[in-house]
Amino acid sequence: MTPLKILITGGAGYIGSVLTPSLLALGHEVTVLDNFLFRQNSLLDCCHYPNFQITRGDCRDESLMKRLVAKSDLIMPLAALVGVPLCNRDAVATQTTNFEAVARLCRLASPVQRMIMPVTNSGYGVGEKGIHCTEDTPLRPISTYGITKVKAEELVLQRENSLSFRLATVFGMSPRMRIDLLVNDFVYRAVHDCAVVLFESQFKRNFIRIRDVVRAFIHAIDNFDTMKGQPYNAGLDDANLSKLELCAVIQRHLPQFVYLEAPIGEDPDKRDYIVSNARLAATGFEPEWSLDRGIVELIKGFTILRNSQYANV
Ligand SMILES: NC(=O)c1ccc[n+]([C@@H]2O[C@H](COP(=O)([O-])OP(=O)(O)OC[C@H]3O[C@@H](n4cnc5c(N)ncnc54)[C@H](O)[C@@H]3O)[C@@H](O)[C@H]2O)c1
C-alpha cells in the first residue's frame, strides 16, 4: 500500500473519530480539519501518531482550505451540520457548510486529487413498497439536510476522481458518540429506560455499522480506479427494517425492553424505503458487522455512558 496524504474535514465527528485512527494505523498521513463544534475530545488518542496533523478551523474558510487542499492526495469532506433537527436550527449555516464548503473544495482541488464523500440515503425519501432503491432511483430529498447533501454530492460526482457513499443510518460506538441516530437511540433507551414509544413504526430504513463504514472508505481507497465516478449505497442487506422490527431485534438482547406504538410524531425526511447495496457488493465489499453484533457493542457502550448530569443517580 502506498501511504497517502489524506485531508478529512469534520474528522473529529462521529464517523471521523473512528475513520481517522483507522487510516493512521494503516500508515496514511492524515490531516483533520474540524471546528470542534461539540467540544469533542475524540481524537486525543491519535496525537501520538507522527503521521497525524490537526487544524482547528472552519471548512468555510477559503484561504485555510486552499492551503490544506494543496497538500492532499485524497480529500474526505465529512464536515457538515448533520441530521434534520440540527439543520433546521440554522438553515444558513447548513447551506454554507453542507453545500457551499463542498462546492469550494471541488473548485480548489485539482482534477487529479481524489475525493470520497459520505452522503445520506435519506434522499430516496418514500420508496415504492417492496422495491429496492438503487443508485439509479431518483433522489427526492425533502429536508434542508437532505437537499444540501444531495446537491453537494452532485458537484462531487461531476469532478474527475471522485466517488460517494450513500450511507444507511449508521450505528455503533465512537469516541464522539451520537445517540441521536436511530439504532443508537433505541438501544440507549432500552438500556436506561427499558422502553420506547414508536411513531411511524412500520416505516422501513436501513442501517450500517460505523466500522463497516470505515471499511468501505478503505475499500474505496484500495479500489479507487475501478470504483470512481459513481455513488454507492452502503448498508446491510439484511437490515432493511421497520422501527418495529428493529425493536424486536433489540428485545432479543434486552428482554425487559418494552416498545409501544403511538401517533406522536412524523419523520421530517419521510423516510420509508428499502435499499439495494448490490453495486458496492459487486466491487468486492462485504460488511462484517451484523445488527446483532452492533447491539451487543452498544449495550456495553451505554453501560459506560449515562446522561445523568442533573440527577443524583
Ligand atoms: N452518521 C450517519 O448516520 C450518517 C449517514 C449518512 C451520511 N453521513 C455523513 O457523514 C458525515 C459525518 O457525519 P457524522 O455522523 O460523523 O456527524 P458529526 O456531526 O458527528 O460530524 C460532523 C463533524 O463536522 C464538524 N463541523 C461542523 N461544522 C464545521 C465547520 N463549519 N468547519 C469544520 N468542521 C465542522 C463537527 O465538529 C463534527 O466533528 C456527514 O457529512 C454526514 O452527512 C452520516
The ligand as a MOL file (V3000), in Angstrom:
LIG
                    3D

  0  0  0     0  0            999 V3000
M  V30 BEGIN CTAB
M  V30 COUNTS 44 48 0 0 0
M  V30 BEGIN ATOM
M  V30 1 N -23.9680 9.1950 10.8930 0
M  V30 2 C -24.7800 8.8670 9.8910 0
M  V30 3 O -25.7180 8.0480 10.0690 0
M  V30 4 C -24.5580 9.4340 8.5140 0
M  V30 5 C -25.3500 8.9290 7.4700 0
M  V30 6 C -25.1720 9.4370 6.2070 0
M  V30 7 C -24.2040 10.4040 5.9650 0
M  V30 8 N -23.4570 10.8970 6.9910 0 CHG=1
M  V30 9 C -22.4630 11.9390 6.6570 0
M  V30 10 O -21.2090 11.6400 7.2670 0
M  V30 11 C -20.5520 12.8470 7.6430 0
M  V30 12 C -20.1450 12.7860 9.1040 0
M  V30 13 O -21.3060 12.6030 9.9040 0
M  V30 14 P -21.2140 12.2600 11.4610 0
M  V30 15 O -22.3060 11.3070 11.7660 0
M  V30 16 O -19.8130 11.9140 11.7970 0 CHG=-1
M  V30 17 O -21.6500 13.6890 12.0960 0
M  V30 18 P -20.9470 14.6110 13.2020 0
M  V30 19 O -21.9010 15.7280 13.4640 0
M  V30 20 O -20.5020 13.7920 14.3450 0
M  V30 21 O -19.6510 15.1570 12.4530 0
M  V30 22 C -19.5760 16.3800 11.7790 0
M  V30 23 C -18.2210 16.9990 12.0980 0
M  V30 24 O -18.0960 18.2040 11.3480 0
M  V30 25 C -17.5720 19.2120 12.2080 0
M  V30 26 N -18.0130 20.5100 11.6760 0
M  V30 27 C -19.2730 21.0040 11.6100 0
M  V30 28 N -19.2610 22.2340 11.0500 0
M  V30 29 C -17.9720 22.5030 10.7290 0
M  V30 30 C -17.3120 23.6120 10.1250 0
M  V30 31 N -18.0070 24.6900 9.7200 0
M  V30 32 N -15.9710 23.5560 9.9430 0
M  V30 33 C -15.2580 22.4820 10.3610 0
M  V30 34 N -15.8300 21.3910 10.9460 0
M  V30 35 C -17.1750 21.4080 11.1280 0
M  V30 36 C -18.1250 18.8850 13.5870 0
M  V30 37 O -17.3380 19.4530 14.6220 0
M  V30 38 C -18.0560 17.3620 13.5760 0
M  V30 39 O -16.7940 16.9290 14.0300 0
M  V30 40 C -21.5110 13.9910 7.3210 0
M  V30 41 O -21.1220 14.5720 6.1000 0
M  V30 42 C -22.8600 13.3020 7.1960 0
M  V30 43 O -23.7280 13.9900 6.3270 0
M  V30 44 C -23.6110 10.4250 8.2480 0
M  V30 END ATOM
M  V30 BEGIN BOND
M  V30 1 1 1 2
M  V30 2 2 2 3
M  V30 3 1 2 4
M  V30 4 1 4 5
M  V30 5 2 4 44
M  V30 6 2 5 6
M  V30 7 1 6 7
M  V30 8 2 7 8
M  V30 9 1 8 9
M  V30 10 1 8 44
M  V30 11 1 9 10
M  V30 12 1 9 42
M  V30 13 1 10 11
M  V30 14 1 11 12
M  V30 15 1 11 40
M  V30 16 1 12 13
M  V30 17 1 13 14
M  V30 18 2 14 15
M  V30 19 1 14 16
M  V30 20 1 14 17
M  V30 21 1 17 18
M  V30 22 2 18 19
M  V30 23 1 18 20
M  V30 24 1 18 21
M  V30 25 1 21 22
M  V30 26 1 22 23
M  V30 27 1 23 24
M  V30 28 1 23 38
M  V30 29 1 24 25
M  V30 30 1 25 26
M  V30 31 1 25 36
M  V30 32 1 26 27
M  V30 33 1 26 35
M  V30 34 2 27 28
M  V30 35 1 28 29
M  V30 36 1 29 30
M  V30 37 2 29 35
M  V30 38 1 30 31
M  V30 39 2 30 32
M  V30 40 1 32 33
M  V30 41 2 33 34
M  V30 42 1 34 35
M  V30 43 1 36 37
M  V30 44 1 36 38
M  V30 45 1 38 39
M  V30 46 1 40 41
M  V30 47 1 40 42
M  V30 48 1 42 43
M  V30 END BOND
M  V30 END CTAB
M  END
